[in-house]
């Protein structure tokens, strides 16, 4: 083999090695590029998913916070509305107290009849042979004028309603307290120790049994019973708010 042939063979080998090397490099580069692309797309997909999940969680928390804030605002408004309504209702009953006292002064005969009926009712509740009656000092004369009639009506009612007492004499002694009085009416106070619209407090057995039949007690009872109806009639919006959005359907069974 001469030098020319050796050089030719060597050149061919170098060319082959170079060509193979280039192909190998291209293959490696291609694989690396594909792997990079796959990893890049995987990373992008994971980041998209993470960011999407993060955004959803933020939106969920923001929605919850928004609902909480809205609920707080609604509660504040509801409380303010209820406070205003309660104040209006209390004013209504304060005005009623003044009106009741004025009517007593305008129609003293009707008020005397009312006092008599309150005493009769108290006697029926107590059913004791001796009863003490306390009233306002301003009502003392009226109370003394109706006590005897109240006693007669009580005895007649007991004989008519209780068969065992029909033909018997019913013992009854009514003592009107002329030393300790209920407080006079004060427009600025609803405290029963400071103000009284009228009526009587009756007690028996040395004060162990008490029947309070004052107009203040009656108004308190009326207030407790009437407030729901007053709210419904004067503030129907409260009833609508309390009702569900969708009425419950009732199905008839045949």
Secondary structure, 3 states (H helix, E strand, C coil): CCHHHHHHHHHHHHHHHHHHHHHHHHHHHHHHHHHHHHHHHHHHHHHHHHHHHHHHHHHHHHHHHHHHHHHHHHHHHHHHHHHHHHHHHHHHHHHHHHHHHHHHHHCHHHHHHHHHHHHHHHHHHHCCCEEEEECEHHHHHHHHHHHHHHHHHHHHHHHHHCHHHCCCCCCCEEEECCCCCECCCCCCCCCCCCCCCCEEEEEECCCCEEEEEEHHHHHHHHHHHHHHHHHHHHCHHHHHHHCCCCCCCCCCCC
